[in-house]
């Protein structure tokens, strides 16, 4: 799965956003307001965007933790209601994204 595919899944399944086409560009919409351009949200690469995912998960009573495993991997653990998501990846943003998707029931 590419980072772009991962980003789209996170936006739709974790953040609850959908896309709308406005003035020659595609924007993410959260149901109340436009939250940014389609290609501007890159949580699998951008740590600031990944922290938006953490904030969203925490707002739903989620626990989370991170450990840097011997300087090679980042491990992320989170819960979404009763579902557990965990991931070990080479970057912190990607670990956050994969764990969040697993917690909401996506098989990545």
C-alpha atoms as one frame of an Amber mdcrd trajectory, in Angstrom:
protein
   0.000   0.000   0.000   1.389   3.408  -0.920   1.561   6.287   1.529  -1.098
   8.099  -0.510  -3.469   5.145  -0.186  -2.732   4.951   3.523  -3.391   8.695
   3.926  -6.744   8.421   2.175  -7.819   5.496   4.361  -6.843   7.388   7.509
  -8.773  10.472   6.386 -11.895   8.452   5.606 -11.895   5.699   8.253 -10.248
   7.383  11.239 -10.914  11.082  10.752 -14.385  10.541   9.265 -13.765  12.897
   6.352 -14.960  12.673   2.771 -13.919  14.509  -0.365 -15.771  17.245  -2.200
 -14.818  18.936  -5.429 -14.674  22.731  -5.143 -13.333  25.304  -7.578 -11.150
  22.955  -9.613  -9.690  21.113  -6.614 -10.591  18.300  -4.281 -10.940  19.143
  -0.586 -11.440  17.094   2.589 -14.716  17.875   4.335 -15.580  16.772   7.884
 -19.332  17.246   7.539 -19.276  20.771   8.964 -16.338  22.507   7.325 -13.558
  22.065   4.815 -10.417  20.879   6.565  -7.837  21.037   3.789  -6.755  20.051
   0.348  -6.799  16.398  -0.680  -3.032  16.219  -1.160  -2.240  18.438   1.846
  -3.155  15.795   4.475  -0.258  13.317   4.622  -0.238  11.672   8.061   1.911
   8.741   6.945   4.781  11.161   6.134   4.081  14.312   8.125   4.294  14.174
  11.920   2.039  17.226  12.355  -0.708  15.485  10.369  -0.109  12.261  12.304
  -0.694  14.148  15.566  -4.116  15.173  14.223  -4.833  11.429  14.046  -3.600
  10.995  17.631  -5.830  13.867  18.762  -8.842  12.353  16.995  -8.213   8.947
  18.554  -7.703  10.479  22.025 -10.989  12.345  21.683 -12.769   9.010  21.539
 -11.426   7.695  24.847  -8.402   6.072  23.252  -5.189   5.146  25.029  -1.948
   5.356  23.161   1.747   4.830  23.647   4.913   4.890  21.644   8.291   3.263
  22.002  11.372   3.651  19.852  12.716   0.132  19.503  16.521   0.248  19.355
  16.527   3.268  17.089  15.081   1.269  14.176  11.345   1.033  14.682   8.514
   2.926  16.266   5.774   0.991  17.999   2.340   2.526  18.447  -0.580   1.091
  20.403  -4.070   2.547  20.511  -7.632   1.558  21.279 -10.842   2.533  19.540
 -13.746   1.527  21.748 -12.955  -2.170  22.328 -10.672  -2.641  19.335  -6.917
  -2.646  19.717  -4.573  -1.400  17.025  -0.834  -1.738  17.051   1.947  -1.281
  14.562   5.728  -1.391  14.340   7.040   0.760  11.507  10.253   2.551  10.549
   8.708   6.012  11.082   6.508   7.342  13.854   3.869   8.847  11.508   3.401
   5.566   9.657   3.173   3.579  12.913   0.453   5.950  14.147  -1.519   5.612
  10.901  -1.333   1.824  10.683  -2.238   1.331  14.357  -5.173   3.753  14.090
  -6.519   1.970  11.016  -6.221  -1.420  12.707  -8.045  -0.053  15.763 -11.008
   1.021  13.614 -11.146  -2.411  11.972  -9.171  -1.937   8.773  -6.900  -4.779
   7.718  -3.632  -3.071   6.793
